[in-house]
Amino acid sequence: MKAGIVGLPNVGKSTLFNALTNAGALAANYPFATIDPNIGVVPIPDNRLNVIQEHIKTQKVIPAALELVDIAGLVRGASTGEGKGNAFLGHIKDVDAIIQVVRCFVKAPGGEDITHVDGSVDPLRDIETIELELILADIQTLENAEAKAKRNAKGGDRDAIARMKVIEQLLPVLEAQKPARSLEFNDPDLIKAVKGLALITTKPILYIANVTDDDPNGEGELAQRVREHAESVGAEMVPVCARIESELSELDEEDKIEMLADMGMDEPALGKLARAAYKLLGYQSYYTAGEKEVRAWTIPQGCKAPQAAGVIHSDFERGFIRVECYSVDDLVEYKSEKAIKEAGKLRIEGKGYVMHDADVCNFLFNV
């Protein structure tokens, strides 16, 4: 799962990125790169892994991973090359979801003034500014693709014909300053054409309301405005105090628990962020468990067993025979795989099986 973090300058985006990736580095030995743009791979907190390990002793536990891409602060006019806009907008095309950090504080936690690029704090205006730049970038993409698609469509190319239909339907939507995700396609050829265009505004969006440390749960007016906007457009919103997360990322587990309690928080931001991203993208987890490792795997909801197996290795999907599975709840109830089998709770499923969240699986395949 890969998400690009965007935001206007001085909203706390890079502070949050550094806190999340540092917290991930402390939690597990994931690589952390500082290439341009900054990329961090962090483990997704998942208590079910600990539950599995309690009953199946293993050498290591490997959580699912969230790859975060820190896109440089966008400014008004980024789509036409202002700042470093064009270069960084290109990186957003590779992500599964967009995370926009929105400033929801007037003064910084220490009381100092931090200049807003537009002169005043208005989270909905900031959201609109970023979205407009992404829309303008998509218009540019469609206009650049139009001539070639039109030429190939005249020659009867099926893919080009579908691409032209998509361009003709999407351009008016974008020109009306609405994101491409607001237009749904049902025709498989058109859906394929949309994916091929790699438009930024087709990607789902998650808003992070960067709040002050006296409002960690985002109950203030500015954060509430972001929450209401997210609900109105079918997006997700997570309140986060980047300063608190920065401090938490440097603490050991005992001090972290104490600080969370003092702040009235039940967990650091990474867990909330991961769950919101999973919900937004329609993802779920299944697990494999053995003596060497217990591991979480990320799949779309509705995924069938062969495709789930393919997440591990393409050979598993190609030579899929069946899957033996049970739930994490079964493991909690019966304490061991052996007891699960004896109770008749181990399920043998074929190619048509739709995976359940929290399945623990053993795939059988032959290639």
N, C-alpha and C positions, 0 to 999 in steps of 0.2 A: 504494500500500500504506500503510495507516494503522494505527498501533498506539498503545494507551493505556498509559502507564506508571503503575502503582499500587504502593503500599507503605505500611507503617506509618510514622509519624513517626520521624525520626532513623535511617533505614536507608541514607541516601546517595542517595535517589532524585533529588532536585533537583540535587545535585552532578553526578550522572551525566548527567541531561538537559542541563544547561548545557554540560558537556564535549562531549557528542555533537553538539549543535546548533552549538556554537562551532567544532568541528572541521569540520563540514559547511560553515559559512560561509567558513572559510579555504580549503576545497578548491574551492568553486564559488560562483557568484553566485546562490545560492538565497535567496529571501526568508526572513527570520526574524522571526516576529511574537512580541510579548510580550503578547498579549491574554489574557483570562481564560476558560478555562484557558490556560496557556502552550502554544503550538504552535510547533514547528520543523520545517522541511522540509529534509532533508539528503540529499546524493547518496549512492547506494549504491556502494561501491568495486567496480570490475569491470575486471580487467586485460584482458579480451577487447576492450574498447573501445580500449585502447591498441594492441592487436595489429591491429585493423581499421584504425586510423588510420595505422599504419606502411605499409600497402599502398594505402590509399585516402586521398589527401590531402584534407583538408576544412577548412572555416573554424572549426568548433567541434565539441566533443564533449559530448553531453548524456547523463549516466547516468540510470538509473532513480532514482526518489526514494522515500524513506521519510518519511512524515509522523508525527512523534512528538507525542503529546498528554500533557502533564504533568498528571496528575490529582492534586489536593491530597491530602496524606497522610490516608489513611483511618484511622479509629479504631473500636474495638469499639462497636457501636450505630449505625454510620453509616447502615445501612439504615432506621433509625427516626428519623433526623434528627440524631443526635449529630454535633457538629462541623459540617462543611459537607457531610456525606455525601450527602444526597439530591440536592443540586444537582450534585455532581461525578459521582455514579453515572450521572446522565443522559448525561454526555458519553461514557461508555464504550460506550453503545449504538451510537455512530456508527463505532466502530473495527472493523478486520478481526481484530485479535488483541489479547490483553492481555499486557503484559510486567510481571511482578511482581518488584520489586527486594527481595531478601531479605538481611538482615544476617547475614554469616558471619564476623564478627570480634567479639572481646570488648572489646578496647581499640582506639582509633583509631591510625593509623600513627605519630602523634607520641607515643603512650603515654598520652594523656589519656583519662579515662573519659567516655563519651557515654551518658547515661541512656537505657535502653530503656523504652519506654512501658509494658511489662508487668513491668519490674523485673529481667529476666534475658534472656540471649540464647538463643533456641531457634528456629532457622529453621523447623522443621516446625510448631511452634505458630503462628508468624507466618503461614505459608502457610494453615493451617487458619482463622485469624482472618479473613483477607481473603476466603477462599473462602466462609466462612459468611455474611459480610456481602453478598456478591454473590448467594448463594443466597436469602437473605432478601429481597433486593430483587426477585429474579425471582418469588418467591412472591407478593409484593405486586402485581407486574405481572399475574400470572395471575388473582389474586383480583379485581383491578379490571376485567379483561376478561371475566370469567366471566358476569356478569349479562347484559351486552349480547349476548354470543355465544349464551347460552341462549335469550334472547328471539327473536333472529333465526333460530336453528336451528329453533324451533317453526314458523316461517313457511316452512320448507323451503329457506332460503338455503344453497346448497351450501358456500360459503366458511365460513359460520358453523357448519355441521355439522362440517366438518373442524377448525375451531378448537376446538369443544367437545371433540372426540375427543382432540385434542392436550392440552388443559388437563386433562382427566380422567386422561390417562396420565402427564403430567409432574408434577402436583401431589404425588402420593405419592413420586415420586423425589426431588423437592426437599425435601419434608418429612422425608425420611430423610437429609437433609444430603448428598445427592449432586448434582453439577452436571447441568444439562440435557444437556450433551454426552455423558453416560454412557448416554443412551437414544437408539438409532438408529431412524429412520423410513425405510421404503422406498417407501411410497405417495406419489406426486407431490403429491397434494392436501394430505397431512399435512406434507410437507416445506415446501410453500408456506406453510401455516398457521404453522409454527414460525418461518419467516423473518419473517412478518408481525408476530409478537409481539415481535420484537427483544429476545430474552432475552440477558442478559449472559453467563450460564454456558454458552451454546452456543458461545461463541467459544473458539478454541484459546488455550492459555496457554504462555508462554515465561518461565522463571525466570532471573533474573540473580542469581547469587550474588555479592554485594559482598564482596570479600575484601581482605586487607591486602596491602601491597606486597611482603612476603616470601613470599607465596603467590599470585602472579599467575595461575597456571594452575589454581587451585582444587583442590589436592591435599590440603588439610587436612580434618580430620574434619567440620567443620560444612558445608563446601561439598560434601563427598562425600555427606552425608545428603540434601542438596537434589538432587544428581545422581541418586541412587537413587530418590528420590520421583518425580522427573520421568520416569524410565524406567518406573516402575510405573504411571503414569497416561497414558502415551503423549504426554507433553509434551517440550519441549526445555529444556536448561539451558546457560547460558553463564557461566563465571566472569569477573568483571570487578573491577578495583580502581578505584573511582571517582576516588580521589585521583590515581593515575597518569594516568588518562584526562584529568583536569583539567589536569595539567601538560603532557601531550602536545599538547593542543588549542592551547596557546599557543606551541608551538615551530615553527620553520621545518623544512622537510623533512629537511635534513641532520642537525640536532640531534635530530629525532624518531627517525631511524633509529639514531643512536648510543644514545639513551636506551632504545629497544626492545631493542637488543642487550645493554645493561648489565643490563636486567631479565629477560633470558632469554625475551623475547616476540618473535613473528614479525610481529605487526601490531597496530594499535590495535583497540579493541573493536568499532568500527562494522562492520568487515568480518565479524567473527564473528557479531555480532548480526544482520546482514542475511542471511547464509547460513542461520542457524538459523531466522529468520522465514520465509524462502523455503521451507525444508524443511517447517516446521510447517504452512504454508498450502497447500503443494502448488503452488508457483509456479515459473516458469522465465522466462528472458529470450529474446527474439529481437531482431534489430537491423535498422535501415535505415541505408544508407550512400550518401552522394553528395557532391558538391562543397560544398554548403552545410553539411551536418552529418552526423555519425555519432551515432546515438541508440539507446539501449536501451529496450525496452518490456516491461512485466511482464504475463504471462498465466498462467492456470491450466494445469497439466499436463493433457494431453488436449484442449486447445483446438483447434478446427478453424480452417482458414485464414480463412474469412469473419469469424468472431468475433475473430480476432487482428487482422485489418484494421480492425475496428470500434473497437479500442482507440485507433487513430490518429484516426479520424473515422467517424461513423455512416454517411456517404455511401460510404465504402470498403466497408463491410459490405453496405449495401443494393444497391450496384451491382457487387458483386464478380464478376470474370470469371475470373481465375486469379492465381497467384502464381509468380514466378520466384525460386528460392532456391538457396542453397548454404550450406555450413557454414563457421564460422570456421576449422576445421582445413583445409578446402579452400583457403581464402585463404592460409593459412600455407604450404601445400604448393606452390601454383601461382603465388603472388605477386601476381596481378591478376585482376580479373573477366574480362578478355579471355582470359587463359590458361585460366581455369576453363571458359569456353564452348568453347574450342578442344579441351579435353580431354574434352568431353562430360559434365562434372560439374554443369553448370547444370540444375536440375530445374524442369520446368513442372508445377505441381500445380493441381488443381481444388478444388471446394467441399468434397469429402470428406477433403482432406488434413489429417492430424493433425500439428500443429506439433511440431518437435523443438527441444530446448534448443540455443541458439547458432545457429539459422538466421539467415542474412542475407537479407533479403527485399525484393523489389520487387513491389508489388501493382498489378494492372491492374484498373480498374473503369470503369463507365459509368453515369451517372445522368441 
